[in-house]
Amino acid sequence: MVTRIPKQFFDLISPLYDFLIRDNPTSKIIDALDLTGQEKVLEIGAGTGRSIASIISLARQVWLLDPSQPMLQQAKQKFPTAKPVLGYAEQLPFEGVYFDRVIVIDSLHHWDDQLKGLKEIERVLEPKQGLSIVVEFDPSRPLGHYIKSMEKFFWMGSKFFTTIEMRKMHRKANLHIIRQAYVDEGTYITISKKK
């Protein structure tokens, strides 16, 4: 079932998003990306582009995918060289395009079908050196439990996954996990590549 409640919510709060939402553990994400300046990077659930600020100058080209047009408009204003793309993780609008890095930062829990989205990542990931980096909240940890409770309170329909559940989903999507680790008290990173 496709609810799209998060899209409507994010359309509404887009003017305040960067002010309301906490910063990400950016330095750990940048290290995981291992960028040389030649990579094509896709961020899924990019929103206003706040997560890409430290990355955009380190990649050859950055695509920002999000279902919210107002969020993408803000991202384009802040990062004119980025390519905004309106769309959903479960139906990536790329045919015959491969990305060296696909990043998902605090957005996988908003997808309607996480496994389908991960399979789409596998489809567009460069076969040899491509990496997928997923940063998510663990609902079994206090911070993740709090975030899950707040999103439930706002009827967002979010689905959170423990590290074990995330590993199982990656396997089903034909993604091989290279590393999984906590980056703070409730957020973890999962780095994978094609099998």
Residue, then its C-alpha position, 0 to 999 in steps of 0.5 A: m500500500v502506498t501512503r505517501i504521507p511522508k511526502q505531504f509532511f515533507d512538502l509542508i515542513s520544507p521551509l523549516y526542515d534544515f532548522l528542525i532536523r539534527d545534523n548527521p554524523t557527516s565525517k563518518i559518512i564521508d570516510a565511508l564514501d571513499l571519494t576520489g573526485q571521479e564518482k557519480v553519487l546518488e542520494i536517495g531521500a535527499g530532501t533539501g540536500r543538507s547531507i550532501a553539503s560536505i560531499i558535493s565538492l568531493a564527487r564528479q557529479v551528484w544526483l539528489l532524488d526525493p519525492s518532494q518538489p519543494m525539498l528539491q527546489q531548496a536543494k537546487q538553490k543551495f547546490p546548483t551543480a547537483k541534479p535534482v530528480l523527483g522520484y521514489a526509491e522503489q522506482l528509480p528513474f534511471e535506465g542504463v545509468y550506474f552510480d559509483r556511490v548510492i547513499v541513503i541517510d535517515s530516509l529508508h524508514h520512510w520508503d513504502d517498500q524497503l526491500k524493493g528500494l534496496k533492489e533498485i539500489e542494487r540495479v543502479l549500483e556500478p558493478k565493480q567498485g560501486l558502494s551503497i551507504v545506508v545510515e539509519f536509526d536502530p529502534s532497539r537503541p534509545l535514540g532510535h526508539y525515540i525517533k520511531s515513537m515521534e514519527k508514529f505520533f505524527w502518523m508518518g508510517s515509518k518502518f525502522f529496522t535493527t542492524i540484524e534486520m537490515r543485514k537480512m534485507h541487504r542479502k535479499a536485495n543481493l547486496h553484500i555487506i562490507r561493514q556495519a557499525y554504529v556512528d553514534e548512540g542510535t544511528y548505524i551505517t551499513i556499507s555494501k556492494k553488489k554480490 
